[in-house]
Amino acid sequence: MPAGPPGGGGQGGGRHDGQPGHRRPRLRVRAIYEDADAGTVVVLWDGAGVTVTGATYANTYAWFLTFRDGKVVDATAFFDSIAFNDLWRIDVDAVEGAVEP
């Protein structure tokens, strides 16, 4: 069963993705728990990056994934919703020189 956060897991290390001033987010998997009989995987991971305003965004996530026939059929994610909401409130159009994703 596959397990891990998007981007392949591990440490992103802030590698450059080719966009000026744009860095990939860093990911660190803390723990992976698997219940093979139930087809369930729980992944606890941290993600961090820099917004278009230069502010740091960091969050800790817990993903509960249910697999059937090698595919995710159900997923639930927990995270710090206040930090996440602050990230989504950034008005990219108002930031001069912002890099489009």
N, C-alpha and C positions, 0 to 999 in steps of 0.2 A: 504494500500500500504506500503511495506517495505521501509524504508529510513535509510540512514546512511552509513558511510564509512566501508571498509572491516574490519574484525576483530570484528564486532558487535558494533562498535562505543564506545562512552563513553571514560573513561580514562583508558588507558592500564596500567599505573602505573609502567611500566618497570618490570613486573613480569618475573621471570626466566623461561625459556622454557626447561630446562634440559640439554642444551648444555653448556660446560664449557666456561665462559666468554661471553656468548651470551644472550642478553636481548631482549625481545619483544619491538617493537616500542610503543611509547605513542601516543594515539589518543585523540583529544578533538573536539567534535562537537560544533561549534559556533552557527549555526542556520540551521533550516530546514524550507523550504518554500514549500508549496504544492498547486498545482492547480488541484483539483480533476476532474474538468470538462475536462481539457486537458490531464489528466493522467500524469502530470509532477511533479517531485520533484527536488528541488535544495538543495544541501547540501553543506554548507561552513564548512570546518574542517581543523584542524592543525594536522600534524604528525611530530614526532621527533624520532630519534634513534641514535645509535652509530655504526659507520662503523667498519669493521675489522681492520682498521688502528688506531681506537680509536678516530677518528674525529666525531664531532656531525653533524648529518644531520637533518635539520628542514625545513619544507615547509608548505605553506598554499594552500589548494585545494578548488576548487569550482566544484562540479559535477552536471551536468544537466542530469537527467534521465527521460526517457519516458517509461511508463508502459502500457502494454496491456495484459489483462487476468492474471494479477498478475506477469508478467515477464517483465524484462527490454528488450525493443526492440530497444532502441537507447540511447547512452550515449556520452556525451562530457565532457572532464575534462580540467580545467585550473589550472596552477600551475607555480611556478618560475622555468622556464626551465634551467636557468643557474645553480642553485643549484642542480637540478636533473641531468644535464649533468655531473657536477663534481662528483656526486655519482657514475655514471656509468663508469667514467674513471678510477676508482680504479682497478688496476691489482691484483686480488685476488691471483693469482698464485705466485706473487712476494712478498706477505706478509707472512712472516714466522709465523706459528702458526695460520693462518687464519682458522676460523670455516666455513665449507661449510654449506650453507643454507639447 
